[in-house]
Amino acid sequence: MVWMVNDVLFNGAGRLIPHRMAEELPMPGSPPRSARFDGRVVVVSGAGSRDERIGNGRAAAILLASAGARVALLDRDRDRAQSTARMVAGGGGTSIVLEADVSEPDCCEAAVKEVVAQFGSVYGLVNNVGISSPPGTAVDVDPDEWDLGMRVNVKSMMLLSKYCLPHMIAAGGGSIVNVSSGAGPPGGPPSLLHPTAKAAVIGLTQAMARQHGRSGVRVNCVAPAGERGGWDTGHAVRFLLSDEARWITGVVFPVGAGGLSPPPGAPQDGPVQPDGA
């Protein structure tokens, strides 16, 4: 059953269904929507990975491009993003590389302007950049390093969303996926910054889902855990961005084998940065 409250739809589980999206949703029993992107433009931050490893951002970019998306690869390290671009091209996909420090407002604004100048629009955003430093508890963490960590992990997601959302809304809708983390026991590792920032990403996701749902923009979060989940995280990101997930917004999507080791036969492509940085 679905209810309308203040022009916003809610299902029986209390999940928000963006009104504009609900009008376009298929009736029960109709075929599932396509996972293809057919030229839609998706911005991926932290799209590079160290050497040739497959981190979360790189995996998401490659899989999105393979599904027909035109992908804007943002990274502070241009060479890392260029490596991802070569992998995208090797699979027949389309991408552009933009060097950007996404913790800085001017860099985010300029990057999105360039994406629109080259591709004409923005449909999707993958907020993937993240760092686990600085170490330390509340007693001994460096306050300045703490501020840097929060800027990179949380403020960057707000900033890119700030500049992408107007284009999504003008086009009638879009999709954002933020990368959090499901690693570690409750309370997280000895670093106070990492679990705090990743919890903030979840709050950011759920607030944005409610604030922008009526404009047709879905906002979800993936929570990867472990060191071998780049491709698995990438598949989750691609699904949440696709039309197959048109009923899904405001959720935290865990990707971590239930906290267990990878299943037998799972790809073993070496250490992956959990946050795709």
Summary of the structure (lengths in Angstrom):
residues: 277
radius of gyration: 18.0
end to end distance: 41.1
largest distance: 56.9
contacts: 997
relative contact order: 0.17
helix: 41%
strand: 18%
